[in-house]
């Protein structure tokens, strides 16, 4: 049985016609399904928990953006349920990583119906208060503050809102003192930005960690060491292509467990997770999904 989860407000309400088309295809092929179409994330989360607890679902499909993806995976990680996404948000980075982003509803229906699933890694963020799963990128520092501001914008959409938020954040940003423990290697340094990536992109296709692979059992740590605001301004656009990793002020590392202490917040998949300190760890092959190469 299929569970279809909709964010009706995502991407200028693009999700509703997509789920109608998808459900018509299910009806035509005689398959059972249930649609969650609530007015808020809190209500969606509550109904999703209830349905997964009481229903016999083998597939959960999210119709929305990365926020809805993040909400859904909190209940699907380490289960046998297959999880797919029909991209209808502004960023859609998870669907980009899976190779699903530009597929139409008919193609996606065919993939989700007939193709076997793959297993990918998931990141887990642990703090004093709770644990939280993510599939793409955890950000702290400058990019987290940009993320926080961009979330408040109703316009513009996509990459442009992140660029605008970056310009507005830049004026008052100062380097942050970090304490890191990467697989028992302790590192202390000031940095402008520190991210921990499971998938390679965030913010609507920005390739923050272009070498990150979500099936290798590792997390990719990227650190931008202190630079002038002008230098950071010139470095930031290179994230769209991944060329920033070759800058001498950018460091990359890899690990399975990363503890981070600093006076800042963390965001994962574009959603606020926790103030630091936190510990980020990889859960290998923890999510069943479809990957198109």
N, C-alpha and C positions, 0 to 999 in steps of 0.2 A: 504493500500500500504506500502511496505517495503522500507526503506532507508538503504543501506549498506555502511558503512564508513570504508575505508581501509587505514592503514598505511603500504604501500608496503615495507618499510625498516625495519619494526619491526621484532625482533627475527630472524635475518639472512634471511629476506624475506619469512618467513613462512606464512604471511597473504594472499598472492596472491593465492596459491593453495587452501587455506581454503575458500576464498570467491568464487572462481570458483566452488568448490564443492557445497557450500551453494546455489549459484545462480542456479545451475543445478537442485537442489531439488525444488527450487521455480518454475522454468520453468515446471518441470514435474508435478507439482500440479496446474499449471495454475494461479499462483499468480503474480501480478505486482510488480516490484521493480526498483530501480534506484541505481547505484553504484557511489560513490564518491571515486576517485582514483587519487588524486593529488600528486604532487612532494614535497610539503612542508606543514608544519602545518598551515602557514598563508593562503595558497590557500585552504586547506581543510576547514578551519574555514569560509572563505568567501563563498565557495560553499554551505557548510552546512547551513549557515544562509539563503542564497537565496532559497534553496530547502525547508526549513521548512516554509519560509514565503509564498511561492507560491504553494507548493505541498500539497496534502492531505495524509499525512503519519500518520499511526497509530503505527508503530514500527520502531525504529532505532537500528541497530545492529553494534557495533564497532568490527572490526577485527584488533587487535593490542594489545598494552600494556596499562599500566595505564596512560601514557601521552595522548593517544588518548581518553581514557575514560574521563579524566579530561577536554579535549577540548570539547567533545560532551555534557557533562552534563551542561556546561555553558548555553546551549540553550534549555535544556529539563526539567530542574528543574521547578516544579510547573506547568507542563503541563499534559495533559492526554496521552501523547505519552509514550509507553512502551519502555524501554531501556534495551538491552542485550549486552553481550560481548562474542566474540569468542576469547579466549586468544591466543595471538601470540607475546607477548613481552618477556622481560627478567624477570620482576617482577611479573606481573599478580596478584597483591594483591586484586584487586576488585573482580575478578572472584573467587579467593580462598574464600573470605568472603561470596560470594553468593552460594558456593558449585558447581560452574560450571567449575572449573579449569581443571579437568582431563576428562571432557566429550568430546567425539568425535563429529564431525560435524553432523552426523545423529542424535545422541542423542540430541544435542543442537537444531537442527531444529525441532525435535519433541516437545521439551520443549517450545520453542518460539512459535510454531504453536498452540499447544493444551492446554498448562497449563495456568491457570489464573495467573495474576501478583499479586505481593505483593507491599506494599509501605514501603520505608525505609527512615530514616532520612538523612539529608544532612547538612554538616557544611558550614557556610558562614563566610568568612574573610572580614572584612571591615577596610579600611585604609582611609587616607585623599584623596587618588587618585581614588580608585575604590573598588568594591566588587567582591569577587571571591568565587565560590562554590567548595567544595571538598567532597569526599566520604570516604576516608580512614583516613589519619593521617596528621596533621599539625605539623611540627617540627621546632624548633628554637635551637640555641646553638650548641653544639657539633655535634649532628646528622644532623643538617642543613648544617653545614660546610662539613661533610662527604658526604652528598647528593650532594652538589655543586661540590665537587671534583670528585665524582663517575660519575656524568653526563658527565664529560669531557673524560672519558675513553671509547675508542672503544673496548678495550680488557683489562681484562677478562670480562665475562658476569655474570649476576645474583648475587648471594650472594658474590661470590669471589671478585667482584669489590668493593663492600661495605666494605669488610674486609680489602682490600688493602688501600682504601681511609681512613679508620679509622686509620690504622697504620701511614699513612703519615700525617694525621691531628693532631694526638695525641701529637706529639713532640712540637708543638708551641701553643697549646690551653691553655687558662686560664679561670677560672670560670667567669661567667657573672652576673652582678647585674640586678635582675629582680624586677619589681613592678607589682603585680597581683591584679586584682579585680575579684573574682569568686562569682557571684551572690551577689554582694555588700559586700563580705568579702575581706578586703584588706590584702595582704601578701607581705612582702618585704624580699628578700633573694638572696644570691648568689647561682648559680646552674651551673652544667656542661651541663645540658640538660633539656629542657622543651618541652613536646609534648602535643597536644590536639587531642584525637582520637575519631573518629566516628566509624570506623572499627578497628579491633583488630591488623592488621598487616601492615607492609610496608617493602620495601627493599627486596622483593622476599621471603616473608613468615616469616620475623622476627616479633615475637609476642610482640611488644612494649607495648601494652595495652591488655593483654590476656582476660580481663574481659569486654572489650568494646563491646557493642551490638548496632547495627545500627538501632534499632527500639524501643528504650526505651525513646526517648525524652531527653537524657542527653549526654553530652560529657565527656570523661574521661581524666583528666589532670594527667600527670606523670612528676615528678621532680626528677632528680638525683642531690642530694646535693653535695657540693665539696668533692672530693676524690683525692687521689694521682693518678698520671698517671698510675702507676703500678696497682692500685686497679681498675681504670676504664678499663684498658686492660683486667683484669680478669673478670670484670663484663659484658663487652660487649657481649661475646659469649653466655651468659645466655639469651639474648634477643631472640635467636632462639627458645627457649622453653617456654619463659615467666617466667622463674624462677627468673629473676632479681628483680621482684616486692617484693620479700621477703627479700631483702637486707636492712639492717637498714638505709642506706643512700638514699634509694628510697622512695619517698612519692607519694601517689595517692589521688586524689580528684575528685569530679564530680560537674558538673554545667551546666547551660543552656546558660550562657553568661560569657565569660572570656575576660577581657581586659588585654593586656600584653604590658609593656614598657621595653625596653632594647636596648642596642646598638648592634643589630644583625639583621639578615635577617630571613624571614620565608619561608618555602617550604611546599607545600601541594600536596599530591599525586605525590611527586617527582618533582614537578615543582615550580620554583621560583614564589612567590606571591608578597611579599612586604618587605621593611624594616619596623622595628617596630617604633612607636607603632601601634598595631592593636587591633581590637575587634573580637572575634570569638563567633559565636552564632549557636545554633542548629535550623534547620528548620524541625520540625517533619513531617514525612510521606510526604516528598516533591518530592520523585522520585518513579515512577512506574518501577518495574523490576521483574525478576524471581529469587526466592530464593529456592534452593534445599536443603532439610535437610536430 
